[in-house]
């Protein structure tokens, strides 16, 4: 991971992995998992996991060793300390030019 981003990745966030579906067809999620991130509240238009244009208002920069997918849910604190579940719309990343490996994941909410 880029050294400068390593220093910034120190803010906790919680996510829940998808485990499948219930008998009613609703998504079933695991218990919360804690990880560290660097959160940026920035408006960015992306092409999401459905192939549609989407306006992402928050991005999380996380280390490459955090196992997270676009089907998982992220729980963030919003204005007023209220916890909110956020859908992941896209995950991309930065690759280390020296090692050719994923260095930083960017999660678009």
RAZI-V355259 format. One record per residue. SS is DSSP state (A for helix, B for strand, O for the rest). Layout:
BEGIN
ss
SS
SS
END
This chain:
BEGIN
ss
O
O
A
A
A
A
A
A
O
O
B
B
B
B
B
B
O
B
B
B
B
O
O
O
O
O
B
B
B
O
O
O
B
B
B
B
B
B
B
B
O
O
O
B
B
B
B
O
O
O
O
O
B
B
B
B
O
O
B
B
B
B
B
O
O
O
O
O
O
O
O
O
B
B
B
B
B
O
O
O
O
O
B
B
B
B
B
O
O
B
B
B
B
B
B
O
O
O
O
O
O
B
B
B
B
B
B
B
O
END
